[in-house]
């Protein structure tokens, strides 16, 4: 009985294996206009799809999902090198300025879809092998290679000094000066500062480039002005590390632009607070006064927000009474803090919120006790 069952089972398996493959088992070529198609497609399936008339009607450089070409879709989806090579062998243009969604860019700029810096470097090398032009200008005047300098990809990639070294080996000229859409001249090192890179990247570019790092900018602006002016809203490029790096390499923090403004006066980003203190100190403008760190408006706003009504009712005082008392004693309190040996580490280099906390909370508590009408 057992032998008969085994024979039946083997016969069933054999019959299944002898069945011809159905179309359903093949990768549907209709999906080739989507990023997801390129993540797992084999070179064999890709060639099969390219050969099908329904797909080739749009041409090898036709538009798919979001207006991207097939080559761009493969790059953005982190496709295998074999898949990308197949598209290039079949005639995909590595120098096609594609509209895509947003700013028109070249295929090489889509390398930011790579899963690692090593993969990004290998893809760039492959595109160059098939004639990609690193220096072709896009619609804003930037060269194609601008987007691969610092990757800044979908996969949280972040450029490293080693990655920049590998780009030089591939032929990227770090000395190139290009004109941006604002009609100003930029060197790679300036673009680096405005794309969230750390000081180690600035240092590496400084070592790789023979070009004058600081070009003549309009309105007497230094690079620090550019960093600060771009650090509004949600993004802060004016970090302490970058500010210090540029000071160490010759940028004068005392220079004002044609409107008479210091660099730090161009940003209202709270995350730039520590860098602003650093710039003021480097410019010799830290006077040891509270106003160097906290404005009168900031003090008043925080004081009012900090005092809950139940506490005021319990002490039988008003907000204005307590905040006026705190403000009258704030400078004296700050003088004590300023003279403490840990001033730099615990106050000057802390966040604005921490500074307000350490100054106003003890003052308001003391004023509450002083002004309380309770016997």
C-alpha positions as CSV (number, residue, x, y, z in Angstrom):
1,X,0.0,0.0,0.0
2,X,2.8,2.4,0.9
3,X,4.7,1.5,-2.2
4,X,1.6,2.2,-4.4
5,X,1.2,5.6,-2.7
6,X,4.8,6.5,-3.4
7,X,4.5,5.5,-7.0
8,X,1.4,7.6,-7.4
9,X,3.1,10.6,-5.8
10,X,6.1,10.4,-8.0
11,X,3.9,10.1,-11.1
12,X,2.1,13.3,-10.1
13,X,5.3,15.2,-9.6
14,X,6.6,14.0,-12.9
15,X,3.4,15.1,-14.7
16,X,3.7,18.5,-13.1
17,X,7.3,18.9,-14.2
18,X,6.4,18.0,-17.7
19,X,3.8,20.7,-18.0
20,X,4.8,23.7,-20.2
21,X,5.4,27.0,-18.4
22,X,2.5,29.3,-18.6
23,X,2.6,33.0,-19.4
24,X,1.6,33.7,-15.9
25,X,4.9,32.4,-14.6
26,X,6.8,35.0,-16.7
27,X,7.4,38.5,-15.5
28,X,4.7,40.8,-17.1
29,X,6.4,43.2,-19.5
30,X,3.5,45.6,-18.9
31,X,5.2,46.5,-15.6
32,X,8.4,47.7,-17.2
33,X,7.2,51.3,-16.9
34,X,7.4,51.0,-13.1
35,X,10.3,51.1,-10.7
36,X,9.3,47.8,-9.0
37,X,9.9,46.0,-12.3
38,X,13.7,46.6,-12.2
39,X,14.3,45.5,-8.6
40,X,14.2,41.7,-9.4
41,X,14.1,41.4,-13.2
42,X,16.7,39.2,-14.8
43,X,18.7,40.2,-17.8
44,X,16.9,37.4,-19.8
45,X,13.5,38.7,-18.9
46,X,14.5,42.2,-19.6
47,X,15.7,41.3,-23.1
48,X,12.5,39.4,-23.7
49,X,10.4,42.4,-22.7
50,X,12.5,44.7,-24.8
51,X,11.8,42.5,-27.8
52,X,8.1,42.6,-27.4
53,X,6.4,45.1,-29.7
54,X,3.9,46.4,-27.1
55,X,6.8,47.5,-24.9
56,X,9.1,48.8,-27.7
57,X,6.3,51.0,-29.1
58,X,7.5,53.7,-26.6
59,X,11.2,53.2,-27.6
60,X,14.1,52.5,-25.3
61,X,14.2,56.1,-24.0
62,X,10.4,56.4,-23.7
63,X,8.8,57.6,-20.5
64,X,7.4,55.4,-17.8
65,X,6.3,56.0,-14.2
66,X,6.5,59.7,-13.2
67,X,8.0,60.5,-16.5
68,X,11.3,58.6,-16.0
69,X,13.0,56.6,-18.8
70,X,13.6,52.9,-18.3
71,X,17.3,53.6,-17.6
72,X,16.3,56.1,-14.9
73,X,13.8,53.7,-13.4
74,X,16.4,51.1,-13.1
75,X,18.8,53.5,-11.4
76,X,16.2,54.8,-8.9
77,X,15.1,51.2,-8.0
78,X,18.7,50.1,-7.3
79,X,18.6,47.5,-10.1
80,X,21.5,45.1,-10.6
81,X,24.5,46.2,-12.7
82,X,23.5,43.5,-15.2
83,X,20.1,45.1,-15.7
84,X,21.5,48.6,-16.1
85,X,24.2,47.3,-18.5
86,X,21.5,45.5,-20.6
87,X,19.5,48.7,-21.0
88,X,22.7,50.5,-22.1
89,X,23.6,47.8,-24.5
90,X,20.2,48.0,-26.0
91,X,20.7,51.7,-26.7
92,X,19.5,53.6,-23.6
93,X,20.9,57.1,-23.8
94,X,23.0,57.9,-20.7
95,X,23.1,61.6,-21.7
96,X,19.4,62.2,-22.2
97,X,18.2,65.2,-20.2
98,X,15.0,63.9,-18.8
99,X,12.2,66.0,-17.5
100,X,11.1,63.5,-14.9
101,X,9.1,65.0,-12.0
102,X,10.6,68.4,-11.1
103,X,14.0,69.7,-12.4
104,X,15.2,68.1,-15.6
105,X,18.2,65.9,-14.9
106,X,20.6,63.4,-16.5
107,X,20.4,59.7,-15.8
108,X,23.6,59.9,-13.8
109,X,21.8,62.0,-11.2
110,X,19.5,59.1,-10.4
111,X,22.4,57.2,-8.9
112,X,21.0,58.4,-5.5
113,X,18.8,55.3,-5.7
114,X,21.8,53.1,-5.0
115,X,21.7,51.0,-1.8
116,X,25.4,51.7,-0.9
117,X,28.2,54.1,-1.8
118,X,30.1,51.1,-3.4
119,X,27.1,50.4,-5.6
120,X,26.8,54.1,-6.5
121,X,30.4,54.2,-7.6
122,X,30.0,51.0,-9.7
123,X,26.9,52.4,-11.4
124,X,28.7,55.7,-12.2
125,X,31.6,53.7,-13.6
126,X,29.2,51.7,-15.8
127,X,27.5,54.9,-17.1
128,X,30.9,56.4,-17.9
129,X,31.8,53.3,-19.8
130,X,28.8,53.8,-22.0
131,X,29.6,57.5,-22.7
132,X,27.9,59.4,-19.9
133,X,29.1,63.1,-19.9
134,X,29.9,64.3,-16.4
135,X,30.0,67.9,-17.4
136,X,26.9,68.4,-19.6
137,X,24.9,71.3,-18.2
138,X,21.4,70.8,-17.0
139,X,18.5,73.3,-17.5
140,X,19.8,75.3,-14.5
141,X,23.4,75.4,-15.6
142,X,24.7,72.8,-13.1
143,X,26.9,70.0,-14.5
144,X,25.6,66.5,-14.5
145,X,28.1,65.3,-12.0
146,X,26.9,67.7,-9.3
147,X,24.3,65.2,-8.1
148,X,26.7,62.4,-7.6
149,X,29.2,64.4,-5.5
150,X,27.3,63.9,-2.3
151,X,24.6,61.3,-3.3
152,X,22.1,62.4,-0.6
153,X,20.0,59.5,-1.6
154,X,16.7,57.8,-0.9
155,X,18.5,55.1,1.1
156,X,20.1,57.6,3.6
157,X,23.4,57.5,1.8
158,X,25.9,60.0,2.9
159,X,29.1,60.8,1.1
160,X,32.4,60.0,2.7
161,X,36.0,61.2,2.0
162,X,36.7,57.7,0.6
163,X,33.7,58.0,-1.8
164,X,35.0,61.3,-3.1
165,X,38.5,59.8,-3.6
166,X,36.8,57.1,-5.7
167,X,35.1,59.7,-7.9
168,X,38.4,61.3,-8.6
169,X,39.7,57.9,-9.7
170,X,36.7,57.8,-12.1
171,X,37.7,61.1,-13.6
172,X,35.6,63.6,-11.7
173,X,37.3,67.0,-11.7
174,X,36.9,68.6,-8.2
175,X,38.3,71.9,-9.6
176,X,35.3,72.6,-11.8
177,X,33.6,75.9,-11.3
178,X,30.0,76.0,-12.4
179,X,27.3,78.6,-12.6
180,X,24.1,78.0,-10.7
181,X,20.6,79.1,-11.6
182,X,21.1,82.2,-9.4
183,X,23.9,83.2,-11.9
184,X,26.6,82.9,-9.2
185,X,29.7,80.8,-9.6
186,X,30.1,77.8,-7.3
187,X,32.9,75.4,-6.5
188,X,32.1,71.9,-5.3
189,X,33.1,72.9,-1.8
190,X,30.4,75.5,-1.7
191,X,27.8,73.1,-2.9
192,X,28.9,70.7,-0.3
193,X,28.2,73.2,2.5
194,X,24.7,73.8,1.2
195,X,23.8,70.1,1.0
196,X,24.1,69.1,4.6
197,X,27.6,67.6,4.5
198,X,29.9,67.5,7.5
199,X,33.2,69.2,7.9
200,X,35.2,66.1,6.9
201,X,33.7,66.4,3.4
202,X,34.7,70.1,3.3
203,X,38.2,69.1,4.3
204,X,38.4,66.4,1.7
205,X,37.3,68.7,-1.1
206,X,39.8,71.3,0.1
207,X,42.5,68.7,-0.3
208,X,41.3,67.5,-3.7
209,X,40.8,70.9,-5.2
210,X,43.4,73.3,-6.6
211,X,40.7,75.9,-7.3
212,X,40.3,79.0,-5.2
213,X,37.8,78.0,-2.6
214,X,36.3,81.4,-2.0
215,X,35.2,83.1,-5.1
216,X,34.2,86.8,-5.3
217,X,30.5,86.8,-4.5
218,X,28.1,89.6,-5.1
219,X,27.0,91.8,-2.2
220,X,30.3,91.2,-0.3
221,X,28.9,87.9,1.0
222,X,31.2,85.3,2.5
223,X,30.5,81.6,2.4
224,X,29.2,82.0,6.0
225,X,26.6,84.4,4.7
226,X,25.5,81.8,2.2
227,X,25.3,79.1,4.8
228,X,23.3,81.3,7.2
229,X,21.0,82.7,4.5
230,X,20.1,79.2,3.4
231,X,19.4,78.0,7.0
232,X,15.9,79.3,7.4
233,X,12.7,77.3,7.9
234,X,13.2,73.6,8.4
235,X,16.8,73.2,7.2
236,X,19.9,74.3,9.0
237,X,23.3,74.2,7.2
238,X,25.0,76.5,9.7
239,X,26.4,73.9,12.0
240,X,29.2,74.7,14.5
241,X,31.6,72.3,12.8
242,X,31.2,73.9,9.4
243,X,31.3,77.4,10.8
244,X,34.5,76.7,12.6
245,X,36.0,74.9,9.6
246,X,35.5,78.0,7.4
247,X,36.8,80.3,10.0
248,X,39.9,78.1,10.3
249,X,40.4,78.3,6.6
250,X,40.3,82.0,6.2
251,X,36.7,83.2,6.2
252,X,36.3,86.4,8.2
253,X,33.3,86.2,10.6
254,X,33.5,90.0,11.0
255,X,32.8,90.7,7.4
256,X,29.4,92.3,6.7
257,X,27.5,92.1,3.4
258,X,26.5,95.2,1.4
259,X,23.4,95.5,3.6
260,X,25.6,95.8,6.7
261,X,24.7,92.4,8.0
262,X,26.9,89.8,9.7
263,X,26.4,86.2,8.5
264,X,24.5,85.2,11.7
265,X,22.0,87.9,11.2
266,X,20.7,86.2,8.0
267,X,19.2,83.2,9.8
268,X,16.3,82.7,12.3
269,X,16.8,78.9,12.5
270,X,16.9,77.9,16.2
271,X,19.2,75.0,15.4
272,X,21.8,77.5,14.3
273,X,22.0,78.9,17.8
274,X,25.3,77.3,18.8
275,X,27.0,78.2,15.5
276,X,25.8,81.8,15.9
277,X,27.5,82.0,19.3
278,X,30.7,80.6,17.8
279,X,30.7,83.2,15.0
280,X,30.0,86.1,17.4
281,X,32.8,84.9,19.7
282,X,35.2,84.5,16.7
283,X,34.3,88.1,15.6
284,X,35.1,89.4,19.1
285,X,31.5,90.5,19.6
286,X,30.6,88.5,22.7
287,X,30.4,91.1,25.5
288,X,29.4,88.9,28.4
289,X,25.9,90.4,28.3
290,X,22.6,88.5,28.3
291,X,21.6,90.1,25.0
292,X,24.4,88.2,23.3
293,X,22.4,85.0,23.9
294,X,18.8,85.8,24.7
295,X,16.8,88.7,23.4
296,X,14.3,90.7,25.5
297,X,11.4,89.3,23.4
298,X,12.6,85.7,23.8
299,X,12.9,86.2,27.6
300,X,9.4,87.7,27.9
301,X,7.7,85.1,25.7
302,X,9.3,82.2,27.6
303,X,8.5,83.7,31.0
304,X,4.8,84.1,30.2
305,X,4.6,80.6,28.7
306,X,6.3,79.0,31.7
307,X,4.0,80.4,34.4
308,X,0.8,78.3,34.7
309,X,-2.3,80.2,36.0
310,X,-2.9,77.7,38.9
311,X,0.6,78.5,40.3
312,X,0.0,82.2,40.0
313,X,-3.4,81.9,41.8
314,X,-1.8,79.9,44.6
315,X,0.9,82.6,45.2
316,X,-1.7,85.4,44.7
317,X,0.4,87.2,42.0
318,X,0.1,88.0,38.3
319,X,2.1,87.0,35.3
320,X,3.3,90.6,34.6
321,X,4.5,91.0,38.2
322,X,6.6,87.8,38.2
323,X,8.0,88.4,34.7
324,X,8.9,92.0,35.4
325,X,10.7,90.9,38.6
326,X,12.5,88.1,36.6
327,X,13.6,90.5,33.9
328,X,14.9,93.1,36.4
329,X,17.2,90.4,37.9
330,X,18.1,88.6,34.7
331,X,21.3,90.5,33.9
332,X,22.6,90.0,37.4
333,X,21.8,86.2,37.3
334,X,23.5,86.0,33.9
335,X,26.7,87.7,35.1
336,X,27.0,84.9,37.7
337,X,26.5,82.2,35.1
338,X,28.9,83.9,32.7
339,X,31.7,83.8,35.3
340,X,31.3,80.1,36.1
341,X,34.0,77.7,34.7
342,X,31.4,75.6,33.0
343,X,29.7,78.5,31.2
344,X,30.8,77.4,27.7
345,X,29.9,73.8,28.0
346,X,26.7,74.1,30.0
347,X,25.3,77.4,28.8
348,X,26.9,78.9,25.7
349,X,26.9,75.7,23.7
350,X,23.5,74.4,24.8
351,X,20.3,74.9,22.9
352,X,18.2,78.1,23.2
353,X,15.6,76.1,25.1
354,X,18.2,74.9,27.7
355,X,19.5,78.5,28.1
356,X,16.0,79.8,28.8
357,X,15.3,77.0,31.2
358,X,18.5,77.5,33.2
359,X,18.0,81.3,33.4
360,X,14.3,81.9,33.8
361,X,13.1,79.0,35.9
362,X,15.1,79.8,39.0
363,X,14.3,83.5,38.5
364,X,10.6,83.0,38.3
365,X,10.5,80.7,41.3
366,X,12.4,83.2,43.4
367,X,10.1,86.0,42.2
368,X,7.0,84.0,43.0
369,X,8.3,83.5,46.6
370,X,9.3,87.2,46.9
371,X,6.1,88.6,45.6
372,X,3.7,86.1,47.2
373,X,1.0,87.7,49.4
374,X,0.8,84.5,51.5
375,X,1.7,85.0,55.1
